[in-house]
Amino acid sequence: MSGRGRTALALAAVAAGVFISALDQTMVVTVLPSIMKTLHISALNLDQAAWVITGYLLGYTVAMPLFGRFADVWGRRAVWTAAVALFMVGSLGCVLAGSLTTLVAARVFQAAGGGAMVPVAMAVSADLVPLERRAFALGIIGAAAEAGGVLGPLYGATLAQQWGWHTIFLINIPLGALLILACLVFVPRSAPRPAGAGARTIDYVGAAFMAAALACLTIGLSGSTQAGSSGLRPPWLVASAASFGVFFFWELRQADPLIRLSLFRNRSFAAANATNFAVGVALIVGMVEIPLYAYSLLGKSEVSGGLLLMRLTVMIPVGAVIGGWIADRIGSRITAMAGFLLTGVGYLLIANWPSIPSAAQMTLDLAVTGIGFGLVIAPISATVIETAGKKWMATGSALVTVMRMVGMMVGLSALSSYGLRTYKSLLAGHTLPLRTAGMSDAEYDGLRKAYNAVSTAALHTVYNRFFLVAAGVSLLAVIPAVLLLKRRAGGRRLPFLPQ
């Protein structure tokens, strides 16, 4: 087999792992009711059942920095194999779980392996592909992650409907075995860093502090969103801030830290993390509000709302591949700036939807937004990989991915509190009419229609403001995007696309 063919198969193997990991992040959304029924969880305890989803987010986020460091120190192939094995063990635990507690614990382990695959896959891509083709390869990895997230709910629902929800976890075991086999066959062994001067040490204390900080942040931002609640848990947020403070102090004193904080002195590296945080904030607006918009204002079903969202999300992997291809030719900076501008314009168009937008208008505006999101993926990843350097590229990739997850959590928490406050303020002075003695049907119907009109207008205003905020965040992200790597790799011939 030619070297080019072997490289393509190696990239396909790690991209498949990222895709499967992303599937598992979202596939339980549609089967959560079945899980609740099997585990005898009341609908009144939905907030507890939601930890099946939040637990995966927690493990996914916390594991990334540590496993990224493992990959930089011990070699990509060894850590990739270990990550897939951990993913398989967690999946088996989900199959055998007999209670919510054990299922959530198994999901955390499963997510730890799944989250570890992402930065390792990015590092493998950077190792195998020359600089002039790197952005496109990273775009493929990003596209795999986005495609998995898009297809996860449909994938989970289809398997669960045919063979029960346990199947969605059971199938990961043979799939994981195939991933390990493909990795061992096609991904070349990467030598670990040489011993001496602490070069092969892992800062486990720093990893513990960072894990605690990220865990507390996840819990602190995933509080209740019931009426009167901000969706925040201040004690956990204080604990997170304290843990981050201790982590930074500890890292500055280490000769071989978990994360080399001096990386942030590089403006391009810092800008890549800032822009990916903005991606998370802006993306969660669309992910949450588009289905709710369809359900509450357009009278669509939950399924129709999901299909409406897919008009945005299905274009993200398309944009990721295109963005990587373009970035290899014109540079990461211009490509990312164009992506953020396109995203901002898309959200501005969505914010100006009339009360009943046409299907064509919604499809076009959502597609523009999705392509914009996709365009920025490869430029951000390529900037991190190049500025971090070979010894820190997996760690840097993990960190920039965590920044996006944190952005999504912060954005979701802000949406919950801001939306509730705004809706209440717009309805101030208006109450749901009660029928009194002597009131005719026509009078009562008139009062109800008037209240419903005010309520609908208030909802429309809230959604418009959400989309305007997302547009603002996207357009502001153009500023740090100016600091991404300017130079293009100079590549003209790519092995994956016809010329």
C-alpha positions as CSV (number, residue, x, y, z in Angstrom):
1,M,0.0,0.0,0.0
2,S,1.3,3.5,-0.9
3,G,2.2,5.9,1.8
4,R,-0.6,8.2,0.7
5,G,-3.2,5.4,1.0
6,R,-2.0,4.4,4.4
7,T,-2.2,8.0,5.6
8,A,-5.8,8.2,4.3
9,L,-6.8,5.1,6.1
10,A,-5.2,6.2,9.3
11,L,-7.1,9.5,9.1
12,A,-10.3,7.6,8.4
13,A,-9.7,5.4,11.5
14,V,-9.2,8.3,13.9
15,A,-12.1,10.3,12.2
16,A,-14.4,7.3,12.7
17,G,-13.5,7.2,16.4
18,V,-14.3,10.9,16.8
19,F,-17.6,10.4,14.9
20,I,-18.7,7.5,17.1
21,S,-17.7,9.5,20.2
22,A,-19.8,12.5,19.0
23,L,-22.7,10.1,18.3
24,D,-22.7,9.0,21.9
25,Q,-22.7,12.6,23.1
26,T,-26.2,13.3,21.6
27,M,-27.8,9.9,20.9
28,V,-29.4,9.6,24.4
29,V,-31.5,12.7,23.9
30,T,-34.2,10.9,22.0
31,V,-34.1,7.7,24.1
32,L,-34.1,9.4,27.5
33,P,-37.8,8.6,28.1
34,S,-37.2,4.9,27.5
35,I,-34.2,4.9,29.9
36,M,-36.3,6.6,32.5
37,K,-39.0,4.0,32.1
38,T,-36.6,1.1,32.4
39,L,-34.9,2.5,35.5
40,H,-38.2,3.5,37.1
41,I,-37.5,7.2,37.1
42,S,-40.5,9.5,37.5
43,A,-41.1,12.3,35.0
44,L,-41.0,14.6,38.1
45,N,-37.3,13.7,38.4
46,L,-36.4,14.7,34.9
47,D,-33.7,17.0,36.2
48,Q,-32.0,14.0,37.8
49,A,-32.3,11.9,34.6
50,A,-30.7,14.7,32.6
51,W,-27.4,13.7,34.3
52,V,-27.3,10.9,31.7
53,I,-26.5,13.7,29.3
54,T,-24.6,16.0,31.7
55,G,-22.5,13.2,32.9
56,Y,-21.2,12.6,29.4
57,L,-20.4,16.3,29.1
58,L,-18.6,16.2,32.4
59,G,-16.4,13.2,31.5
60,Y,-15.8,14.5,28.0
61,T,-14.6,17.8,29.2
62,V,-12.5,16.8,32.2
63,A,-10.6,14.0,30.4
64,M,-9.4,16.0,27.4
65,P,-6.5,17.9,29.0
66,L,-5.1,14.9,30.8
67,F,-5.3,12.5,27.8
68,G,-4.0,15.2,25.5
69,R,-0.9,15.4,27.7
70,F,-0.7,11.6,27.8
71,A,-0.6,11.6,24.0
72,D,2.2,14.2,23.9
73,V,4.3,12.2,26.3
74,W,3.5,8.5,25.7
75,G,2.7,8.6,22.0
76,R,-0.5,8.9,19.9
77,R,-1.2,5.3,19.1
78,A,-0.9,4.0,22.6
79,V,-3.1,6.7,24.1
80,W,-5.6,6.3,21.3
81,T,-5.9,2.6,22.0
82,A,-6.3,3.2,25.7
83,A,-9.0,5.9,25.1
84,V,-11.0,3.5,22.8
85,A,-10.7,0.8,25.4
86,L,-12.0,3.1,28.1
87,F,-14.9,4.1,25.9
88,M,-15.7,0.4,25.4
89,V,-15.6,-0.3,29.2
90,G,-17.9,2.7,29.9
91,S,-20.3,1.5,27.2
92,L,-20.4,-2.0,28.7
93,G,-21.1,-0.4,32.1
94,C,-24.1,1.5,30.5
95,V,-25.4,-1.8,29.2
96,L,-25.2,-3.4,32.6
97,A,-26.4,-0.4,34.6
98,G,-29.4,-1.2,36.8
99,S,-29.8,2.3,38.3
100,L,-29.5,5.9,37.4
101,T,-26.4,6.3,39.6
102,T,-24.5,3.5,37.9
103,L,-25.6,4.6,34.4
104,V,-24.4,8.1,35.0
105,A,-21.1,6.8,36.4
106,A,-20.7,4.6,33.3
107,R,-21.5,7.5,31.1
108,V,-18.7,9.5,32.7
109,F,-16.2,6.8,32.0
110,Q,-17.5,6.3,28.5
111,A,-17.2,10.1,27.9
112,A,-13.6,10.1,29.3
113,G,-12.6,7.7,26.5
114,G,-14.7,9.5,23.9
115,G,-13.4,12.9,24.9
116,A,-9.8,11.7,24.8
117,M,-10.2,10.6,21.1
118,V,-10.7,14.2,19.9
119,P,-7.3,15.8,20.7
120,V,-5.4,12.6,19.9
121,A,-7.1,12.4,16.5
122,M,-6.1,16.0,15.8
123,A,-2.5,15.3,16.8
124,V,-2.4,12.1,14.7
125,S,-3.6,14.2,11.7
126,A,-0.9,16.8,12.3
127,D,1.7,14.1,12.6
128,L,0.7,12.3,9.4
129,V,-0.1,15.2,7.0
130,P,2.4,17.8,5.8
131,L,1.9,21.4,6.8
132,E,0.5,22.4,3.4
133,R,-2.4,19.9,3.8
134,R,-2.9,20.0,7.5
135,A,-5.9,22.4,7.7
136,F,-7.9,20.2,5.3
137,A,-7.1,17.1,7.4
138,L,-8.1,18.9,10.6
139,G,-11.3,20.0,8.8
140,I,-12.1,16.3,8.2
141,I,-11.7,15.5,11.9
142,G,-13.9,18.5,12.8
143,A,-16.5,17.5,10.2
144,A,-16.6,14.0,11.7
145,A,-17.2,15.4,15.2
146,E,-20.0,17.7,13.9
147,A,-21.6,15.0,11.8
148,G,-21.7,12.6,14.8
149,G,-23.4,15.3,16.9
150,V,-26.0,15.9,14.1
151,L,-26.8,12.3,13.5
152,G,-26.7,11.2,17.1
153,P,-30.4,11.7,18.0
154,L,-31.6,9.9,14.9
155,Y,-29.0,7.1,15.3
156,G,-30.0,6.5,18.9
157,A,-33.8,6.6,18.2
158,T,-33.5,4.2,15.3
159,L,-31.4,1.6,17.2
160,A,-33.6,1.9,20.3
161,Q,-36.8,1.5,18.4
162,Q,-35.6,-1.7,16.8
163,W,-33.7,-3.4,19.6
164,G,-34.1,-1.3,22.8
165,W,-32.0,1.5,24.3
166,H,-29.3,-0.9,25.6
167,T,-28.3,-1.6,22.0
168,I,-27.0,2.0,21.5
169,F,-24.3,1.3,24.0
170,L,-23.8,-2.4,23.3
171,I,-22.9,-1.7,19.6
172,N,-19.9,0.4,20.8
173,I,-18.0,-2.7,21.9
174,P,-17.6,-4.3,18.5
175,L,-17.1,-0.8,16.9
176,G,-14.5,0.0,19.5
177,A,-12.6,-3.3,18.7
178,L,-12.6,-2.4,15.0
179,L,-11.3,1.1,15.8
180,I,-8.4,-0.4,17.9
181,L,-7.6,-2.8,15.1
182,A,-7.6,-0.1,12.5
183,C,-5.4,2.1,14.7
184,L,-2.8,-0.7,15.2
185,V,-2.7,-1.5,11.5
186,F,-2.7,2.0,9.9
187,V,-1.5,4.5,12.5
188,P,2.3,4.4,12.9
189,R,3.8,3.9,16.3
190,S,4.9,7.3,17.7
191,A,7.9,7.1,20.0
192,P,7.4,8.5,23.5
193,R,9.4,11.5,24.5
194,P,12.8,10.6,25.7
195,A,13.4,10.1,29.4
196,G,15.5,12.6,31.4
197,A,15.0,16.0,32.9
198,G,11.4,15.1,33.7
199,A,10.5,14.9,30.1
200,R,8.3,11.9,30.5
201,T,6.6,13.0,33.7
202,I,2.8,13.8,34.0
203,D,1.6,16.5,36.3
204,Y,-1.1,14.5,38.0
205,V,-1.5,17.0,40.8
206,G,-2.2,19.7,38.2
207,A,-4.5,17.4,36.3
208,A,-6.5,16.8,39.6
209,F,-6.8,20.6,40.1
210,M,-8.0,21.2,36.6
211,A,-10.4,18.2,36.7
212,A,-11.9,19.6,39.9
213,A,-12.2,23.1,38.4
214,L,-13.9,21.8,35.2
215,A,-16.2,19.5,37.1
216,C,-17.3,22.2,39.5
217,L,-17.8,24.6,36.6
218,T,-20.0,22.0,34.8
219,I,-22.1,21.4,37.8
220,G,-22.3,25.1,38.7
221,L,-23.6,26.0,35.2
222,S,-26.0,23.1,34.9
223,G,-28.4,24.1,37.8
224,S,-32.1,24.2,37.7
225,T,-33.8,26.4,35.3
226,Q,-37.2,26.5,37.0
227,A,-39.1,29.7,37.5
228,G,-37.2,32.1,39.7
229,S,-33.9,30.3,39.2
230,S,-30.9,31.6,37.4
231,G,-29.7,28.2,36.4
232,L,-26.5,28.7,38.4
233,R,-25.2,27.0,41.5
234,P,-22.9,29.7,43.1
235,P,-21.1,27.4,45.6
236,W,-19.9,25.2,42.8
237,L,-18.9,28.2,40.7
238,V,-16.9,29.6,43.7
239,A,-15.2,26.2,44.1
240,S,-14.4,26.1,40.4
241,A,-12.8,29.6,40.5
242,A,-10.8,28.6,43.6
243,S,-9.6,25.3,41.9
244,F,-8.6,27.2,38.7
245,G,-6.7,29.7,40.9
246,V,-4.8,26.9,42.6
247,F,-4.2,25.2,39.3
248,F,-2.6,28.3,37.7
249,F,-0.4,28.8,40.8
250,W,0.7,25.2,40.7
251,E,1.4,25.1,37.0
252,L,3.6,28.2,37.2
253,R,5.9,26.3,39.6
254,Q,6.2,23.1,37.6
255,A,9.1,22.3,35.3
256,D,6.9,20.0,33.3
257,P,3.3,21.2,33.7
258,L,0.1,19.7,32.5
259,I,-0.4,22.8,30.4
260,R,2.4,25.1,29.5
261,L,0.8,28.5,30.4
262,S,3.4,30.3,28.4
263,L,1.6,29.1,25.3
264,F,-0.9,31.9,25.9
265,R,1.9,34.4,25.4
266,N,1.6,33.5,21.7
267,R,-1.1,35.8,20.5
268,S,-2.3,33.3,17.8
269,F,-2.7,30.5,20.4
270,A,-4.6,32.7,22.8
271,A,-6.8,34.0,20.0
272,A,-7.6,30.4,18.9
273,N,-8.9,29.6,22.4
274,A,-10.8,32.9,22.6
275,T,-12.5,32.3,19.2
276,N,-13.4,28.7,20.0
277,F,-15.0,30.0,23.3
278,A,-17.1,32.3,21.1
279,V,-18.0,29.5,18.8
280,G,-19.4,27.6,21.8
281,V,-21.5,30.6,23.0
282,A,-22.9,31.3,19.6
283,L,-23.5,27.7,18.6
284,I,-25.5,26.8,21.7
285,V,-28.0,29.6,20.9
286,G,-28.9,27.9,17.7
287,M,-28.9,24.4,19.1
288,V,-31.3,25.3,21.9
289,E,-33.5,28.1,20.5
290,I,-34.2,26.9,16.9
291,P,-36.2,23.9,18.0
292,L,-37.9,25.9,20.7
293,Y,-38.7,28.6,18.2
294,A,-40.3,26.1,15.9
295,Y,-42.3,24.5,18.7
296,S,-43.6,27.6,20.6
297,L,-44.0,30.1,17.7
298,L,-44.6,28.0,14.6
299,G,-46.7,25.3,16.2
300,K,-44.3,22.6,15.0
301,S,-43.9,19.2,16.7
302,E,-40.7,18.3,18.5
303,V,-39.6,16.2,15.6
304,S,-40.2,19.1,13.2
305,G,-38.2,21.4,15.4
306,G,-35.3,18.9,15.3
307,L,-35.5,18.7,11.5
308,L,-35.5,22.5,11.3
309,L,-32.3,22.6,13.4
310,M,-30.7,20.1,11.1
311,R,-30.9,22.7,8.3
312,L,-28.2,24.5,10.3
313,T,-26.2,21.6,11.9
314,V,-26.0,19.5,8.7
315,M,-24.1,22.3,7.0
316,I,-21.4,22.5,9.8
317,P,-19.4,19.4,8.7
318,V,-19.8,20.6,5.1
319,G,-18.3,24.0,6.0
320,A,-15.6,22.3,8.1
321,V,-14.2,20.4,5.0
322,I,-14.5,23.5,2.8
323,G,-12.9,25.6,5.5
324,G,-9.9,23.3,5.7
325,W,-9.5,23.2,2.0
326,I,-9.6,27.0,1.8
327,A,-7.3,27.6,4.7
328,D,-4.6,25.6,3.1
329,R,-4.7,28.1,0.2
330,I,-5.4,31.5,1.7
331,G,-4.5,31.0,5.4
332,S,-6.3,30.4,8.7
333,R,-6.8,34.1,9.5
334,I,-8.9,35.1,6.5
335,T,-10.8,31.8,6.5
336,A,-11.8,32.2,10.1
337,M,-12.7,35.8,9.7
338,A,-15.0,35.0,6.8
339,G,-16.6,32.2,8.8
340,F,-17.4,34.4,11.7
341,L,-18.7,37.1,9.4
342,L,-20.9,34.6,7.6
343,T,-22.2,33.2,11.0
344,G,-23.0,36.7,12.2
345,V,-24.9,37.6,9.0
346,G,-26.8,34.3,9.2
347,Y,-27.9,35.0,12.8
348,L,-28.9,38.6,11.8
349,L,-31.1,37.2,9.1
350,I,-32.7,34.7,11.6
351,A,-33.2,37.5,14.1
352,N,-35.3,39.4,11.5
353,W,-37.6,36.5,10.6
354,P,-41.2,37.6,10.4
355,S,-43.9,36.0,12.5
356,I,-44.3,33.3,10.0
357,P,-41.1,32.9,7.9
358,S,-41.2,30.8,4.7
359,A,-39.6,27.4,4.5
360,A,-37.2,28.7,1.9
361,Q,-36.1,31.7,4.0
362,M,-35.5,29.5,7.1
363,T,-33.5,26.9,5.1
364,L,-31.3,29.5,3.4
365,D,-30.6,31.5,6.6
366,L,-29.9,28.4,8.7
367,A,-27.6,27.0,6.0
368,V,-25.6,30.2,5.8
369,T,-25.2,30.1,9.6
370,G,-24.1,26.5,9.6
371,I,-21.6,26.9,6.9
372,G,-20.1,29.9,8.8
373,F,-19.7,27.7,11.9
374,G,-18.0,25.0,9.8
375,L,-15.6,27.4,8.1
376,V,-13.9,28.4,11.4
377,I,-13.2,24.8,12.7
378,A,-10.1,24.0,10.7
379,P,-8.4,27.4,10.9
380,I,-8.7,27.4,14.7
381,S,-7.4,23.8,15.0
382,A,-4.5,24.5,12.6
383,T,-3.5,27.6,14.5
384,V,-3.4,25.7,17.8
385,I,-1.5,22.7,16.3
386,E,1.2,24.9,14.7
387,T,1.7,27.3,17.6
388,A,1.7,24.6,20.3
389,G,4.4,22.7,18.6
390,K,4.9,18.9,18.2
391,K,5.5,18.3,22.0
392,W,2.3,20.1,23.0
393,M,-0.1,19.7,20.1
394,A,-2.4,17.1,21.6
395,T,-2.5,19.1,24.9
396,G,-3.2,22.3,23.0
397,S,-5.9,20.6,20.9
398,A,-7.6,19.4,24.1
399,L,-7.5,22.8,25.7
400,V,-9.0,24.6,22.7
401,T,-11.8,21.9,22.5
402,V,-12.5,22.4,26.2
403,M,-12.8,26.1,25.6
404,R,-15.6,25.5,23.2
405,M,-17.4,23.2,25.6
406,V,-17.1,25.8,28.4
407,G,-18.4,28.5,26.0
408,M,-21.5,26.3,25.3
409,M,-22.1,25.8,29.1
410,V,-21.7,29.5,29.8
411,G,-24.0,30.4,26.9
412,L,-26.6,27.9,28.0
413,S,-26.7,29.2,31.5
414,A,-26.9,32.8,30.3
415,L,-29.7,31.9,28.0
416,S,-31.7,30.3,30.8
417,S,-31.6,33.2,33.1
418,Y,-31.7,36.1,30.6
419,G,-34.6,34.5,28.6
420,L,-36.8,34.0,31.7
421,R,-36.2,37.5,33.0
422,T,-36.9,39.1,29.6
423,Y,-40.0,37.2,29.1
424,K,-41.4,38.1,32.5
425,S,-40.6,41.8,32.0
426,L,-42.3,41.8,28.6
427,L,-45.4,40.3,30.2
428,A,-45.4,42.6,33.2
429,G,-49.0,43.9,33.7
430,H,-50.5,41.1,31.7
431,T,-52.0,38.0,33.4
432,L,-53.8,35.0,32.0
433,P,-57.5,36.0,32.0
434,L,-59.9,34.1,34.3
435,R,-63.5,33.7,33.4
436,T,-65.8,35.5,35.9
437,A,-69.5,35.1,36.5
438,G,-71.6,36.8,33.9
439,M,-68.8,36.9,31.3
440,S,-69.9,35.8,27.8
441,D,-68.0,33.3,25.7
442,A,-67.2,36.1,23.2
443,E,-65.8,38.3,25.9
444,Y,-63.7,35.5,27.4
445,D,-62.4,34.5,24.0
446,G,-61.4,38.0,23.2
447,L,-59.4,38.3,26.5
448,R,-57.7,35.1,25.8
449,K,-56.8,36.1,22.3
450,A,-55.4,39.4,23.5
451,Y,-53.3,37.7,26.1
452,N,-52.0,35.1,23.6
453,A,-51.1,37.8,21.2
454,V,-49.1,39.6,23.9
455,S,-47.4,36.3,25.0
456,T,-46.6,35.4,21.4
457,A,-45.1,38.8,20.7
458,A,-43.0,38.6,23.9
459,L,-41.7,35.2,22.9
460,H,-40.8,36.5,19.4
461,T,-38.9,39.4,21.0
462,V,-37.0,37.1,23.3
463,Y,-36.0,34.8,20.4
464,N,-35.0,37.7,18.3
465,R,-32.8,39.0,21.1
466,F,-31.2,35.6,21.5
467,F,-30.3,35.5,17.8
468,L,-29.0,39.1,17.9
469,V,-26.7,38.2,20.8
470,A,-25.4,35.2,18.9
471,A,-24.8,37.5,15.9
472,G,-23.0,40.0,18.1
473,V,-20.8,37.3,19.6
474,S,-20.0,35.9,16.1
475,L,-19.1,39.3,14.7
476,L,-17.0,40.2,17.8
477,A,-15.1,37.0,17.3
478,V,-13.7,38.5,14.1
479,I,-11.5,40.6,16.3
480,P,-9.5,37.8,17.9
481,A,-9.6,35.9,14.6
482,V,-7.4,38.7,13.2
483,L,-4.6,37.2,15.4
484,L,-4.8,33.7,14.0
485,L,-2.0,32.6,11.8
486,K,-1.9,34.7,8.6
487,R,0.4,32.7,6.4
488,R,-1.0,30.0,4.2
489,A,0.8,26.7,4.0
490,G,1.3,27.2,0.2
491,G,-0.1,23.8,-0.7
492,R,-1.6,23.3,-4.1
493,R,-2.1,19.5,-4.4
494,L,-4.3,17.7,-1.9
495,P,-4.6,14.0,-1.9
496,F,-8.3,13.9,-0.9
497,L,-9.9,16.1,-3.5
498,P,-9.7,16.3,-7.3
499,Q,-7.7,19.2,-8.5
